[in-house]
Amino acid sequence: VEDIRTDPRWARYRDLAEAEGLRACSSRPIVSGKGELLGTIAMYFRQPRLPSARDRELIELAADLAAIAIERRRADAALQAAAERLRATFSQAAVGIAIGELDGRFVEMNDKFVALLGYSEEALRKLDIFDVTHRDDVAQTRECVDKLLRGEIPEYTLEKRYVQHDGTTVWSRSTVTLLKDRQGRASQFILAVEDITNRKQAEASLRQRETELRALADAMPQLVWMADENGDVFWFNRGWYDYTGTTAEQMQHAAAWTRVLDPAVLPAVLARWQQSLATGEPFEMEFPLRGADGLYRTFLTRAKSVRDESGRVVRWFGTNTDVDQVKRVQQALRDESNVLELLNSTGSALARQRDLRSLLQTVTDAATGISGARCGAFIYH
């Protein structure tokens, strides 16, 4: 603006400019390297005039310097904010985090890491990652660290044990990666540690219960087995192998158990089993199983589903109970009952009849019925 007093663009601010003795001005926008408008810079004169070439050079230089200063300040503020966020994340993380030198020595750690290992910060800064690792896990940890430093892997994750200050063992899921400088060279390592002690204890307890369950199943007189949610049998007790004469290797296939079923009943058994798998309802059926001697014996087979907290079937637990002897006794009792009934009716008939031919016919019919023969005859001369 050559003359503020006469330029209509200064109408609202003319009085303010004249009070300061300003009569002319030259301004330039301040633009970032990305083309973003950051502000405006102006040069004022006390006499009406246009800016000289030198004035324009100075104002352009001032605008460029202002843009650099503003962008740097913004970058510094963003960097500081990011650093504060990182510090807050580091301090308040739900897992233990530590930063260490490449030789494994700890230099910085958050409160969670300090609490997890039970040492003071001062004590931890005098130790390295191997000092607090359980002796049985040191070799594996060192192998992973060496691979990381050689650049063979970008990071590693281990389920490993640490030893607290009081000697208590803590199970963890530990992830280690490298911090690099601007040249891409490894400068420090960062370690994130999640306490999984409770999970490990629960897994050990579950394994113990499964061991006890299998020992109990082996001691049972029944044949015992377990299947997954799809009905594929993956475990048999010792009784199964003893009776069928099979081996664990032979029973590795999920449907191998069908080989010891009587082929005549196999379709019906599979149909019933598929129905239970589809509905989750208990399975119960009697059918023959072939023993190690090649003979079939009748077993009462029952299976019940095991469900998780949501009600989903996760496993099946089944038993085969030998009822062959019971079946034989029941059949013998039925046969004996039939004989007694036949003898009783024959005795009554003999008592009523006087004709010799009729008596002989009654005795012959009775003998035929008792013996199970298809026909009988009484021959006399």
C-alpha positions, 0 to 999 in steps of 0.5 A: 500500500503506497499511502495508507491515508488514501487507500480504501483497504485501510479505511477501518484502521486508518486512524490507528495507523496514523496514530502510530505514524504509519503511512505505507506498508508492504506485506507477504503471506507466510506459507509452509513447505506444504503450501499451508497458510501460516500467517502474514508478515508486513513492513511499514514505512513513515512516508508514503512510498512503494517498497524498493527491490531491496525491501521486497527481498527483505520481506520475502526473506523474513516470511521464509524465516518466519515459516521455518520458525513456525514449522519448527515450533510446531514440530517441537510442540508435536514432538514434545506432545508425542514424547509425553504420550509415550512417557504416559504410555510407558508409565501407565502400561498394563504390562511391564516395559523396560529399556536396556543396552545391547548387552542386556543391562536395564537402563529404564523401566516402568512401575509394572516391570519393577513390581513384576520382578520385585526389585527396586529401580536402583537394583534393576539398573545394576542387573541385566536380562539374564540375571533375572531369567530363570536358569532353565530359560537362560540358554533359549533367551540368549539364543534369541537375543543373539539372533536379534542382534545379528539381524536374523529376526526383527523381534522375538516372543517367548513364554519364559520364567523370571525370578523375583528378588525373593526367589519366586518364579514368575511366568511371562510372555516376553517380547523383545525388539530393538530401538534403532538410531537415524542410521538404522543401527541398533542402539537399545532393546525394548522389552515388554513383559506380560505376567501369565503366571495365573494362566500357567498355574491353571494349565498345570492344574488342568493337566493334573486333573486330566492325568488323574481322570485318565488314571481313574479311567484306566482303573475302571472295568468299563472301556472308556474313551473321549471324543472331540466336538465332532465325534472323532475319538482321540483317547481310549483307556487301557481296558479298551486296548486290552479287550480289543487287542489294538494299539494306540498307533492302530487307533490314531485314526478318528474312526478306527473304533468302527473296525471292532464293531459288528458290520451288521450293526455298524450303519445303525450305530453310526446313524444314532451317533450322528444324531447325538452329535447333531443334537448334543443329546446323550448316546445310549445303545447296545451292540457287539464289539469284537474282542482280541480273541475274534469273538463278539460280546455285547456292550452297553455303550453310553456317551455324554457331551461336555459343554463349556460355559456358553453351552457349546459341546467341546468334548464327549465322554463315553463308556462301553460296559460288557453286558454279554454275560447278563444277556446270556443269563437273561436268555437262559432264564427265558429258556428255563421259564419256557421249559417249565411252562411247557412241562407244566402244560404237558403234565396237565395234559397227561393228567387229563388224557387216557388215550395212549396215542394222544398221550404219546403225541403230547409227550413227543410235542413236549420233548420237541419243544424242550430240545428246540428241534424243528420236528419230533416223532415217537416210534414204537412197535 
